[in-house]
């Protein structure tokens, strides 16, 4: 698999994890935002990736304004025990979507 194919596969896997809402965590401040159900839907349906914000096309980070707050979500990669970073293209990789206020990043 060449680099472009790896990046496309990474984006595909990241999109699936985010769209299905798998392994989502919210920071304490994000959890205090209004309309959490709608916030989660907004993260799941996010598709405004740009070359500036997503230069490798991995679809592993996004941000938007939510009820007067700048919200950021990002994807991190872990092993089965959620203890260490894992190769994002490994079948054993667990993706964790973290939703936070941009000011917390």
C-alpha positions as CSV (number, residue, x, y, z in Angstrom):
1,X,0.0,0.0,0.0
2,X,1.5,3.4,-1.0
3,X,1.3,6.4,1.2
4,X,-1.8,7.9,-0.5
5,X,-3.6,4.6,-0.1
6,X,-2.6,4.5,3.6
7,X,-3.9,8.0,4.2
8,X,-7.2,7.1,2.5
9,X,-7.5,4.0,4.6
10,X,-6.8,6.0,7.7
11,X,-9.5,8.6,6.9
12,X,-11.9,5.8,6.1
13,X,-11.3,4.1,9.5
14,X,-11.4,7.4,11.3
15,X,-14.7,8.4,9.7
16,X,-16.3,5.1,10.5
17,X,-15.3,5.3,14.2
18,X,-16.5,8.9,14.5
19,X,-19.7,8.4,12.5
20,X,-20.6,5.3,14.6
21,X,-19.8,7.2,17.8
22,X,-17.4,4.5,19.0
23,X,-15.3,5.2,22.1
24,X,-16.3,8.8,22.5
25,X,-15.2,10.8,25.6
26,X,-16.0,14.4,26.5
27,X,-13.9,16.5,28.7
28,X,-15.6,17.9,31.8
29,X,-16.1,21.3,30.2
30,X,-17.5,19.8,27.0
31,X,-19.9,17.7,29.0
32,X,-21.3,20.9,30.5
33,X,-22.3,22.3,27.0
34,X,-26.0,22.5,26.2
35,X,-27.7,19.9,23.9
36,X,-25.1,17.1,24.2
37,X,-27.2,14.8,22.0
38,X,-27.1,17.4,19.2
39,X,-23.4,18.1,19.8
40,X,-22.6,14.4,19.4
41,X,-24.6,14.3,16.2
42,X,-22.7,17.3,14.9
43,X,-19.4,15.5,15.6
44,X,-20.6,12.3,14.0
45,X,-21.8,14.1,10.8
46,X,-18.8,16.5,10.5
47,X,-17.5,16.7,7.0
48,X,-15.8,20.1,6.7
49,X,-12.2,18.9,6.3
50,X,-9.9,21.4,4.5
51,X,-6.3,21.1,3.4
52,X,-5.3,23.7,6.0
53,X,-6.9,21.8,8.9
54,X,-6.4,18.2,7.6
55,X,-3.2,18.4,5.5
56,X,-2.8,14.6,5.4
57,X,-6.4,13.8,4.8
58,X,-6.6,11.6,7.9
59,X,-9.9,13.0,9.2
60,X,-8.6,12.8,12.7
61,X,-9.4,16.3,13.9
62,X,-12.2,18.9,13.4
63,X,-13.6,22.0,15.1
64,X,-16.8,24.1,14.9
65,X,-18.7,26.7,16.9
66,X,-21.3,25.3,19.3
67,X,-23.6,27.6,21.2
68,X,-21.0,30.3,21.5
69,X,-18.1,28.0,22.2
70,X,-15.4,26.7,19.9
71,X,-15.5,22.9,20.1
72,X,-12.8,20.6,18.9
73,X,-12.8,16.8,18.4
74,X,-9.8,14.6,17.8
75,X,-9.0,11.0,17.4
76,X,-6.2,9.2,19.3
77,X,-5.0,5.6,18.7
78,X,-4.5,3.0,21.4
79,X,-4.0,-0.8,21.8
80,X,-6.7,-3.2,23.1
81,X,-6.1,-2.1,26.7
82,X,-6.3,1.6,25.8
83,X,-2.9,2.0,27.4
84,X,-0.5,3.0,24.6
85,X,-0.5,4.4,21.1
86,X,-1.0,1.8,18.4
87,X,-0.3,1.7,14.6
88,X,-3.5,3.4,13.3
89,X,-3.7,0.9,10.5
90,X,-3.4,-2.1,12.7
91,X,-6.5,-4.3,13.1
92,X,-5.8,-4.1,16.9
93,X,-6.0,-0.3,16.9
94,X,-8.7,1.3,19.0
95,X,-9.8,4.8,18.1
96,X,-10.9,7.2,20.8
97,X,-12.8,10.3,19.9
98,X,-12.3,13.1,22.4
99,X,-14.6,16.1,22.3
100,X,-13.4,19.2,24.1
101,X,-13.5,23.0,24.1
102,X,-10.8,24.4,21.8
103,X,-9.5,26.3,24.8
104,X,-8.7,23.0,26.5
105,X,-6.4,21.8,23.7
